[in-house]
């Protein structure tokens, strides 16, 4: 057969006899039924040479390119030979219709399965497996990030006894400036690797790493140039050296391997959490050791640099290919195109979450700002843990579901409920026991952190609810919706904080900050409703129960304070009662997770012990 006729089913002679067919499918795959071939063989006509399959090259000595086995190209066993060939051709058609990585079909066309939103058994199994992976990732996030914050909290208690309040105020101003630089230059590298279909390709990862290096170098140079003007603006000469030295950590962090992002993309949270725990532990040891020798803000700066070094070293120890300098213009352009909304969102996120320190730094002394830093650490602990879950676990899960065109509305409400229960329990506990806990843990210099933490915790509850909504917006490719809600908070802060400070001093300013956080959640909830997603009733129920348990616990703590039992008894008693009030909501989810774990491990063990059937 000539090369021109390869890929066609050719019947000879050139003019087909009655009943003979000439069929050609796309990509040169013949489609002939067995009954049709058998019928044409019984009809009268000239003697016909058996048709030649393009997969076999016209020779019985060659192997089929579809199944790599030898088929008979003719002879008395013709019907059985055609049956084998038809099986090969069906397999080839299925392979072309099966979507490759990234959801595209073999021939560049989306397969019907990838476009369908029906809940087939395969789709349900993949969705269930993804949700189980997300649940495991959430647990590791709580263990790792929560453990890191516990280490940080313990070291913070020690440092408050070794350092003066002004040291925490100066370090707070340093960190908020560097965080501003980080967020102002966020071009969406991390979000692009997690969300993009090409996030596992070497060229994509190496381009992201190169862009990360350029960004980190620019950040450090900007920090060095802006240190003196920033120190002059706040009348704090120490900032002239603190900002460049601590800013060098951004340059060190730019060498982080993209293996961290790949692990986050695939919800491999265990390794990430171990790295975070190690970095936090080393930083705490360095800070305490330095503070015992030199009680100055440089102890806090040394811990920040030590954490950056440990994180870089351990990131390159993760399994997988390393990074090298590489630049792909098309990939970089797509990152920047996606990252423009991420950049705007992070700018507004900084203004919404960190601008309070810049504002309060001009309104109060550095000593009061140091107390506020302690209150912030207490009040934001639940928000930081659950926000980490929202962006490290829920965001990748939502992205994979959206990529597979699966049901996002149901997954959103189901995955969000345990997060809201954990957040409501933590916020209610903060509302109830933070004044008593501060009187128990800290000396008299830090007692005002109790009421500050209460006011901040009230607003942080709405931030917890909003974080999962924002993760859903970005996963659906609509970060502009998250930008809108953050913009509302920034405008509300600009109005509410000065008005609150004028009416009720620093406490009024904190209340204005919490009000702005509430308006941010309300805007996101309205946009979520317009997108056809549920959640209003869920948010309302959880907010009501948080207010009831938190307010009731605080009233009980004030009653115990009048009896003189001591702050330790107040904290333990009220914390236990609040936890018992939340137990009926959290226990079903914990029991369901444990049942799934047992169900996943039982079949493997039972099948290995079962005797083979006769």
C-alpha positions as CSV (number, residue, x, y, z in Angstrom):
1,X,0.0,0.0,0.0
2,X,1.3,3.5,-0.8
3,X,1.9,6.0,2.0
4,X,-1.0,8.1,0.6
5,X,-3.5,5.4,1.3
6,X,-2.3,4.7,4.8
7,X,-4.9,5.7,7.4
8,X,-7.8,4.6,5.0
9,X,-9.8,1.5,4.7
10,X,-9.4,0.6,1.0
11,X,-11.5,-2.0,-0.9
12,X,-10.2,-3.4,-4.2
13,X,-10.8,-3.3,-7.0
14,X,-11.0,0.4,-7.5
15,X,-14.7,0.3,-8.3
16,X,-16.4,-1.2,-5.3
17,X,-18.8,-4.1,-5.8
18,X,-22.3,-4.0,-4.5
19,X,-22.3,-3.9,-0.7
20,X,-18.7,-2.9,-0.4
21,X,-18.0,0.2,1.7
22,X,-15.3,2.8,1.9
23,X,-15.2,4.4,5.4
24,X,-12.7,6.8,6.8
25,X,-12.8,8.3,10.3
26,X,-10.9,11.3,11.6
27,X,-7.2,10.8,12.2
28,X,-7.1,7.7,9.9
29,X,-9.0,5.3,12.1
30,X,-11.4,3.0,10.2
31,X,-14.8,2.1,11.5
32,X,-16.3,-1.1,10.1
33,X,-18.8,-3.3,11.9
34,X,-18.4,-7.1,11.9
35,X,-21.9,-7.6,10.5
36,X,-21.3,-5.3,7.6
37,X,-18.1,-7.2,6.6
38,X,-19.7,-10.5,6.9
39,X,-22.7,-9.4,4.8
40,X,-20.5,-8.1,2.0
41,X,-18.5,-11.3,1.9
42,X,-21.7,-13.3,1.1
43,X,-22.9,-11.0,-1.7
44,X,-22.0,-11.9,-5.3
45,X,-19.3,-9.9,-7.1
46,X,-15.7,-10.0,-8.1
47,X,-13.2,-11.6,-5.8
48,X,-12.1,-9.1,-3.2
49,X,-8.8,-8.8,-1.3
50,X,-9.5,-8.4,2.4
51,X,-9.4,-4.8,3.6
52,X,-6.2,-3.5,5.2
53,X,-6.2,-1.9,8.7
54,X,-4.1,1.2,9.0
55,X,-3.0,0.1,12.4
56,X,-1.3,-2.9,11.0
57,X,0.4,-1.5,8.0
58,X,-0.9,-4.2,5.7
59,X,1.3,-7.0,6.9
60,X,0.7,-9.7,9.5
61,X,4.3,-9.5,10.4
62,X,3.9,-6.0,11.8
63,X,2.4,-5.1,15.2
64,X,-0.8,-3.1,15.6
65,X,0.1,0.4,16.7
66,X,-2.9,0.5,19.0
67,X,-2.5,-2.7,21.0
68,X,1.0,-3.8,19.9
69,X,-0.2,-7.3,19.1
70,X,-0.1,-9.3,15.8
71,X,-3.4,-9.5,13.9
72,X,-4.3,-11.7,11.0
73,X,-4.7,-9.5,7.9
74,X,-6.9,-12.0,6.0
75,X,-7.5,-15.7,5.5
76,X,-10.2,-18.0,6.7
77,X,-10.2,-16.6,10.2
78,X,-11.3,-13.2,8.8
79,X,-14.2,-12.5,11.1
80,X,-12.2,-13.1,14.3
81,X,-9.4,-10.9,12.9
82,X,-11.8,-8.0,12.4
83,X,-13.2,-8.4,15.9
84,X,-9.7,-7.9,17.3
85,X,-9.1,-4.9,15.1
86,X,-12.4,-3.3,16.2
87,X,-11.4,-3.6,19.8
88,X,-8.1,-1.8,19.0
89,X,-10.0,0.9,17.2
90,X,-12.5,1.5,20.0
91,X,-9.6,1.7,22.4
92,X,-7.9,4.3,20.2
93,X,-11.1,6.4,20.0
94,X,-11.5,6.3,23.8
95,X,-7.9,7.5,24.2
96,X,-8.5,10.4,22.0
97,X,-11.7,11.3,23.9
98,X,-10.0,11.0,27.3
99,X,-8.9,14.5,28.6
100,X,-5.2,15.0,29.3
101,X,-3.7,16.9,32.2
102,X,-5.4,20.3,32.3
103,X,-8.8,19.0,31.1
104,X,-8.1,19.0,27.3
105,X,-8.9,16.2,25.0
106,X,-6.4,14.4,22.8
107,X,-7.3,16.2,19.6
108,X,-7.6,19.6,21.3
109,X,-11.3,19.3,21.8
110,X,-12.9,19.1,25.2
111,X,-14.3,15.7,25.9
112,X,-18.0,15.3,26.8
113,X,-17.0,14.0,30.2
114,X,-15.0,17.0,31.1
115,X,-17.8,19.3,30.0
116,X,-20.5,17.5,31.8
117,X,-21.7,18.6,35.2
118,X,-23.6,15.3,35.9
119,X,-22.7,13.5,39.0
120,X,-21.4,10.3,37.5
121,X,-19.9,7.7,39.9
122,X,-16.4,8.6,38.7
123,X,-17.0,12.3,39.3
124,X,-18.5,11.6,42.7
125,X,-15.5,9.4,43.7
126,X,-13.0,12.0,42.5
127,X,-14.9,14.8,44.3
128,X,-15.1,12.7,47.5
129,X,-11.4,11.9,47.3
130,X,-10.6,15.6,46.8
131,X,-12.7,16.6,49.8
132,X,-11.0,13.9,51.9
133,X,-7.6,15.3,50.9
134,X,-8.8,18.8,51.8
135,X,-10.0,17.6,55.2
136,X,-6.6,16.0,55.8
137,X,-4.9,19.1,54.7
138,X,-7.1,21.2,57.0
139,X,-6.1,19.1,59.9
140,X,-2.4,19.3,59.1
141,X,-2.9,23.1,58.7
142,X,-4.5,23.4,62.2
143,X,-1.8,21.2,63.7
144,X,1.1,22.9,62.0
145,X,0.1,26.5,61.8
146,X,-1.7,26.3,65.2
147,X,1.4,24.7,66.7
148,X,3.6,27.4,65.2
149,X,1.3,30.1,66.7
150,X,1.4,28.2,70.1
151,X,5.3,28.3,69.9
152,X,5.1,32.0,69.0
153,X,2.7,32.7,71.9
154,X,4.9,30.9,74.4
155,X,8.0,32.8,73.3
156,X,6.0,36.0,73.3
157,X,5.2,35.5,77.0
158,X,8.9,35.1,77.8
159,X,9.9,38.1,75.6
160,X,7.4,40.4,77.4
161,X,9.3,39.8,80.6
162,X,12.7,40.4,78.9
163,X,11.9,43.3,76.6
164,X,10.3,46.7,77.2
165,X,7.0,47.7,75.5
166,X,8.7,50.2,73.1
167,X,10.6,47.3,71.5
168,X,7.4,45.6,70.4
169,X,6.1,48.9,69.1
170,X,9.2,49.6,67.0
171,X,9.2,46.0,65.6
172,X,5.5,46.4,64.8
173,X,6.2,49.5,62.7
174,X,9.1,47.7,61.0
175,X,7.0,44.7,60.1
176,X,4.0,46.6,58.9
177,X,6.2,48.6,56.5
178,X,7.8,45.4,55.1
179,X,4.5,43.7,54.8
180,X,3.3,46.7,52.8
181,X,6.2,46.2,50.4
182,X,5.5,42.5,50.1
183,X,1.8,43.1,49.3
184,X,2.4,46.1,47.1
185,X,4.6,43.9,44.9
186,X,2.5,40.7,45.0
187,X,2.0,39.9,41.3
188,X,0.1,36.6,42.1
189,X,3.0,34.2,41.7
190,X,1.7,31.8,44.4
191,X,-1.9,32.0,43.3
192,X,-1.0,31.5,39.6
193,X,0.9,28.3,40.4
194,X,-2.0,26.9,42.5
195,X,-4.8,28.0,40.2
196,X,-3.3,27.6,36.7
197,X,-3.7,24.4,34.7
198,X,0.0,24.5,33.8
199,X,1.1,24.8,37.5
200,X,3.0,21.5,37.4
201,X,5.1,22.2,34.3
202,X,8.8,22.8,34.8
203,X,8.9,25.9,32.5
204,X,6.0,27.4,34.4
205,X,7.6,26.8,37.8
206,X,11.1,28.0,36.8
207,X,9.6,31.2,35.3
208,X,7.7,31.8,38.6
209,X,10.9,31.2,40.6
210,X,12.9,33.7,38.3
211,X,10.1,36.3,38.8
212,X,10.2,35.6,42.5
213,X,14.0,36.3,42.6
214,X,13.6,39.6,40.8
215,X,10.8,40.7,43.1
216,X,12.7,39.8,46.3
217,X,15.8,41.8,45.2
218,X,13.7,44.8,44.3
219,X,11.9,44.7,47.7
220,X,15.2,44.8,49.6
221,X,16.5,47.7,47.6
222,X,13.3,49.7,48.1
223,X,13.4,48.9,51.9
224,X,17.0,50.3,52.1
225,X,16.0,53.5,50.2
226,X,12.8,54.2,52.1
227,X,14.2,53.4,55.6
228,X,15.3,57.0,56.5
229,X,12.1,58.8,55.3
230,X,10.0,56.2,57.1
231,X,12.0,56.7,60.4
232,X,11.7,60.4,60.1
233,X,7.9,60.3,59.6
234,X,7.4,58.4,62.8
235,X,10.2,60.1,64.7
236,X,11.9,56.8,65.5
237,X,15.6,56.8,64.6
238,X,15.9,53.0,65.3
239,X,13.9,52.3,62.2
240,X,16.7,53.6,60.0
241,X,18.6,50.3,60.6
242,X,15.8,48.0,61.6
243,X,13.9,48.3,58.3
244,X,16.9,47.4,56.0
245,X,18.1,44.6,58.2
246,X,14.7,42.9,58.6
247,X,14.0,43.7,55.0
248,X,16.9,41.5,54.0
249,X,14.7,38.6,55.0
250,X,12.6,39.3,51.9
251,X,15.6,38.8,49.7
252,X,16.4,35.6,51.5
253,X,12.8,34.4,51.1
254,X,12.9,35.0,47.3
255,X,15.1,31.9,47.1
256,X,12.3,29.7,48.4
257,X,11.8,26.7,46.2
258,X,8.6,26.4,44.2
259,X,8.2,23.0,45.7
260,X,6.4,24.8,48.5
261,X,3.8,26.0,46.0
262,X,3.6,22.6,44.3
263,X,2.9,20.9,47.6
264,X,0.2,23.5,48.4
265,X,-1.3,23.0,44.9
266,X,-1.7,19.3,45.6
267,X,-2.8,19.8,49.3
268,X,0.4,18.1,50.6
269,X,0.2,20.1,53.8
270,X,2.2,17.8,56.1
271,X,5.6,18.8,54.7
272,X,4.6,22.5,54.6
273,X,3.5,22.5,58.2
274,X,6.7,20.7,59.4
275,X,8.7,23.5,57.7
276,X,6.7,26.2,59.3
277,X,7.0,24.6,62.7
278,X,10.8,24.2,62.3
279,X,11.2,27.9,61.2
280,X,9.0,29.2,64.1
281,X,10.9,27.1,66.7
282,X,14.3,28.3,65.5
283,X,13.2,31.9,65.4
284,X,11.8,31.7,69.0
285,X,15.1,30.2,70.3
286,X,17.1,32.9,68.6
287,X,14.9,35.7,69.9
288,X,14.9,34.5,73.5
289,X,18.7,33.8,73.5
290,X,19.4,37.3,72.0
291,X,17.0,39.0,74.4
292,X,18.8,37.4,77.4
293,X,22.0,39.0,76.2
294,X,20.7,42.3,74.7
295,X,17.2,43.5,75.6
296,X,16.6,45.5,72.4
297,X,14.5,45.3,69.2
298,X,17.5,43.5,67.5
299,X,16.4,40.3,69.3
300,X,13.2,40.3,67.3
301,X,15.0,41.2,64.1
302,X,17.4,38.3,64.5
303,X,14.5,35.9,64.9
304,X,12.9,37.1,61.7
305,X,16.1,36.5,59.7
306,X,16.7,33.1,61.2
307,X,13.2,32.0,60.3
308,X,13.7,33.1,56.6
309,X,17.0,31.1,56.4
310,X,15.5,27.9,57.8
311,X,12.5,28.1,55.5
312,X,14.7,28.5,52.4
313,X,17.0,25.6,53.3
314,X,14.1,23.2,54.1
315,X,12.1,24.2,51.0
316,X,14.9,22.9,48.8
317,X,15.0,19.6,50.7
318,X,11.5,18.7,49.6
319,X,11.2,15.9,46.9
320,X,10.9,17.0,43.3
321,X,13.0,18.7,40.7
322,X,14.9,21.9,41.7
323,X,14.6,25.3,40.2
324,X,16.8,27.1,37.8
325,X,16.7,30.5,36.0
326,X,14.3,30.4,33.1
327,X,12.1,33.0,31.4
328,X,9.1,32.3,29.2
329,X,7.5,35.5,28.0
330,X,4.1,33.9,27.4
331,X,4.0,32.3,30.9
332,X,5.2,35.5,32.6
333,X,2.5,37.5,30.7
334,X,-0.2,35.2,31.8
335,X,1.0,35.4,35.4
336,X,1.0,39.1,35.4
337,X,-2.4,39.2,33.6
338,X,-3.9,37.0,36.4
339,X,-1.9,38.8,39.0
340,X,-3.1,42.3,38.3
341,X,-6.3,41.6,40.2
342,X,-4.3,39.7,42.9
343,X,-2.1,42.8,43.2
344,X,-5.0,45.1,43.6
345,X,-6.7,42.7,46.0
346,X,-3.5,42.4,48.1
347,X,-3.1,46.2,48.2
348,X,-6.6,46.5,49.6
349,X,-6.0,43.6,51.9
350,X,-3.0,45.3,53.4
351,X,-5.0,48.5,53.8
352,X,-7.8,46.5,55.3
353,X,-5.7,44.4,57.7
354,X,-2.4,46.2,58.4
355,X,-3.1,49.9,58.0
356,X,-4.5,50.0,61.5
357,X,-0.9,49.9,62.9
358,X,0.2,52.8,60.6
359,X,-2.9,54.8,61.7
360,X,-2.5,54.0,65.4
361,X,1.2,54.7,65.2
362,X,0.4,58.3,64.6
363,X,-2.4,58.5,67.2
364,X,-0.8,56.8,70.2
365,X,2.7,56.3,71.7
366,X,5.0,53.4,70.9
367,X,4.3,51.9,74.4
368,X,0.5,51.8,73.7
369,X,1.3,50.4,70.3
370,X,3.3,47.6,71.9
371,X,0.3,46.7,74.1
372,X,-1.9,46.8,71.0
373,X,0.6,44.4,69.3
374,X,0.0,41.9,72.1
375,X,-3.7,42.2,71.8
376,X,-3.5,41.7,68.1
377,X,-1.5,38.5,68.5
378,X,-4.2,37.2,70.9
379,X,-7.3,38.3,68.8
380,X,-6.0,37.3,65.4
381,X,-4.8,33.8,66.3
382,X,-8.1,32.0,65.2
383,X,-8.4,34.3,62.1
384,X,-4.8,33.5,61.1
385,X,-5.3,29.7,61.5
386,X,-8.6,29.6,59.7
387,X,-7.5,32.1,57.1
388,X,-4.5,29.8,56.4
389,X,-7.0,26.9,55.9
390,X,-9.1,29.0,53.5
391,X,-6.2,29.9,51.3
392,X,-4.0,26.8,51.6
393,X,-6.7,24.2,51.6
394,X,-10.1,25.5,50.4
395,X,-8.7,27.7,47.6
396,X,-6.8,24.7,45.9
397,X,-9.9,22.5,46.4
398,X,-12.3,25.0,44.9
399,X,-9.8,25.5,42.0
400,X,-9.8,21.8,41.2
401,X,-13.5,21.5,41.4
402,X,-14.0,24.6,39.2
403,X,-11.5,23.2,36.7
404,X,-13.4,19.9,36.6
405,X,-16.8,21.7,36.2
406,X,-18.1,20.1,39.4
407,X,-20.7,21.4,41.9
408,X,-19.1,24.3,43.8
409,X,-22.2,25.5,45.7
410,X,-22.6,22.2,47.6
411,X,-18.9,21.8,48.2
412,X,-18.6,25.4,49.4
413,X,-21.3,25.0,52.1
414,X,-20.1,21.6,53.2
415,X,-16.4,22.5,53.5
416,X,-17.2,25.8,55.2
417,X,-19.3,24.5,58.0
418,X,-16.5,22.9,60.1
419,X,-14.4,26.0,59.6
420,X,-17.2,28.3,60.9
421,X,-17.8,26.0,63.9
422,X,-14.1,26.1,64.9
423,X,-13.9,29.9,64.3
424,X,-17.1,30.6,66.3
425,X,-15.9,28.5,69.2
426,X,-12.5,30.3,69.2
427,X,-14.0,33.8,68.9
428,X,-16.6,33.1,71.6
429,X,-13.8,32.0,73.9
430,X,-11.8,35.2,73.2
431,X,-14.8,37.4,73.9
432,X,-15.4,35.6,77.2
433,X,-11.9,35.1,78.7
434,X,-9.3,37.5,77.3
435,X,-9.5,40.0,80.1
436,X,-9.1,37.2,82.7
437,X,-6.4,35.5,80.7
438,X,-4.4,38.8,80.4
439,X,-4.6,39.3,84.1
440,X,-3.3,35.8,84.6
441,X,-0.5,35.7,82.0
442,X,0.9,39.2,81.9
443,X,2.0,41.8,84.4
444,X,0.2,45.1,85.0
445,X,1.9,46.7,82.0
446,X,-0.1,44.5,79.6
447,X,-3.5,44.2,81.2
448,X,-5.1,46.7,78.7
449,X,-4.6,44.1,76.0
450,X,-7.6,42.3,77.4
451,X,-10.3,44.7,76.3
452,X,-8.4,45.5,73.1
453,X,-8.4,41.8,72.1
454,X,-12.2,41.6,72.8
455,X,-13.0,44.5,70.4
456,X,-10.7,43.1,67.8
457,X,-12.1,39.5,68.1
458,X,-15.6,40.8,67.4
459,X,-14.4,42.1,64.0
460,X,-12.2,39.1,63.3
461,X,-15.3,36.8,63.3
462,X,-16.6,38.5,60.2
463,X,-13.1,38.3,58.7
464,X,-13.2,34.5,59.2
465,X,-16.4,34.3,57.3
466,X,-15.2,36.5,54.5
467,X,-11.9,34.6,53.9
468,X,-13.7,31.5,52.6
469,X,-15.9,33.6,50.3
470,X,-12.8,35.4,48.9
471,X,-11.1,32.1,48.3
472,X,-14.1,31.0,46.3
473,X,-14.1,34.1,44.2
474,X,-10.5,33.8,43.3
475,X,-10.8,30.1,42.5
476,X,-13.6,30.9,40.1
477,X,-11.4,33.4,38.3
478,X,-13.2,36.4,39.7
479,X,-10.8,38.2,42.1
480,X,-12.5,41.5,41.3
481,X,-15.3,40.5,43.6
482,X,-12.8,40.1,46.5
483,X,-11.3,43.5,45.5
484,X,-14.7,45.1,45.8
485,X,-15.3,43.8,49.4
486,X,-11.8,44.9,50.5
487,X,-12.4,48.4,49.0
488,X,-15.5,48.8,51.1
489,X,-13.5,48.0,54.2
490,X,-10.8,50.5,53.4
491,X,-13.3,53.3,52.9
492,X,-15.1,52.3,56.1
493,X,-11.8,52.3,58.1
494,X,-10.9,55.8,56.8
495,X,-14.2,57.1,58.2
496,X,-14.9,54.9,61.3
497,X,-11.5,54.9,63.0
498,X,-11.1,58.7,63.3
499,X,-14.7,59.1,64.3
500,X,-14.4,56.4,66.9
501,X,-11.2,57.9,68.3
502,X,-12.8,61.3,68.6
503,X,-15.8,59.8,70.4
504,X,-14.3,57.2,72.7
505,X,-10.5,57.5,72.5
506,X,-8.6,54.3,71.6
507,X,-11.4,51.9,72.4
508,X,-13.7,53.8,70.0
509,X,-11.0,53.5,67.3
510,X,-10.9,49.7,67.8
511,X,-14.7,49.6,67.6
512,X,-14.6,51.5,64.3
513,X,-12.1,49.0,63.0
514,X,-14.4,46.1,63.8
515,X,-17.3,47.9,62.1
516,X,-15.3,48.2,58.9
517,X,-14.6,44.4,59.0
518,X,-18.3,43.8,59.4
519,X,-19.1,45.9,56.3
520,X,-16.4,44.0,54.3
521,X,-18.2,40.7,55.1
522,X,-21.6,42.1,54.2
523,X,-20.4,43.2,50.8
524,X,-18.8,39.8,50.1
525,X,-22.0,38.0,51.2
526,X,-24.1,40.2,48.9
527,X,-21.8,39.5,45.9
528,X,-21.8,35.8,46.8
529,X,-25.6,35.8,46.7
530,X,-25.6,37.5,43.3
531,X,-23.3,34.7,42.0
532,X,-26.0,32.2,43.0
533,X,-24.2,30.7,45.9
534,X,-25.8,30.0,49.3
535,X,-24.5,31.0,52.8
536,X,-26.7,33.8,54.3
537,X,-28.6,31.5,56.6
538,X,-25.4,29.6,57.6
539,X,-23.6,32.9,58.4
540,X,-26.6,34.2,60.4
541,X,-27.0,31.1,62.6
542,X,-23.3,30.9,63.4
543,X,-23.0,34.6,64.2
544,X,-26.0,34.5,66.5
545,X,-24.6,31.5,68.4
546,X,-21.1,33.1,68.7
547,X,-22.6,36.3,70.2
548,X,-24.8,34.3,72.7
549,X,-22.0,32.1,73.9
550,X,-19.3,34.8,73.9
551,X,-21.5,37.4,75.7
552,X,-22.8,34.8,78.2
553,X,-19.3,33.7,79.0
554,X,-18.1,37.2,79.5
555,X,-21.0,37.9,81.9
556,X,-20.1,34.7,83.8
557,X,-16.4,35.7,84.0
558,X,-17.4,39.1,85.5
559,X,-19.5,37.4,88.1
560,X,-16.7,35.1,89.1
561,X,-14.4,38.1,89.3
562,X,-16.5,39.6,92.1
563,X,-16.1,36.4,94.1
564,X,-12.3,36.7,94.2
565,X,-11.6,33.2,92.8
566,X,-8.6,34.5,90.8
567,X,-8.0,34.9,87.0
568,X,-6.8,31.3,86.5
569,X,-10.1,29.8,87.8
570,X,-12.1,32.4,85.8
571,X,-10.3,31.5,82.6
572,X,-10.5,27.7,83.0
573,X,-14.2,27.7,84.2
574,X,-15.5,30.0,81.6
575,X,-13.5,28.4,78.8
576,X,-14.8,25.0,79.7
577,X,-18.4,26.2,79.7
578,X,-18.1,27.9,76.3
579,X,-16.5,24.7,74.9
580,X,-19.3,22.6,76.1
581,X,-21.8,24.9,74.5
582,X,-20.1,24.4,71.1
583,X,-19.6,20.7,71.5
584,X,-23.0,19.6,70.0
585,X,-22.2,21.5,66.8
586,X,-18.6,20.2,66.4
587,X,-19.0,16.6,67.5
588,X,-21.0,15.3,64.5
589,X,-18.3,16.6,62.1
590,X,-15.5,15.1,64.1
591,X,-17.3,11.8,64.4
592,X,-18.0,11.7,60.6
593,X,-14.3,12.3,59.9
594,X,-13.2,9.5,62.3
595,X,-15.8,7.2,60.7
596,X,-14.3,7.9,57.2
597,X,-10.8,7.3,58.5
598,X,-11.9,3.9,59.9
599,X,-13.8,3.1,56.7
600,X,-10.8,3.9,54.6
601,X,-8.4,1.7,56.7
602,X,-10.8,-1.3,57.3
603,X,-11.1,-2.7,53.7
604,X,-7.4,-2.9,53.2
605,X,-6.8,-4.7,56.4
606,X,-9.8,-7.0,56.1
607,X,-8.9,-8.0,52.5
608,X,-5.4,-8.9,53.4
609,X,-6.7,-11.2,56.2
610,X,-9.5,-12.8,54.2
611,X,-8.8,-16.3,52.8
612,X,-9.0,-16.6,49.1
613,X,-12.3,-17.8,47.7
614,X,-12.4,-21.4,46.2
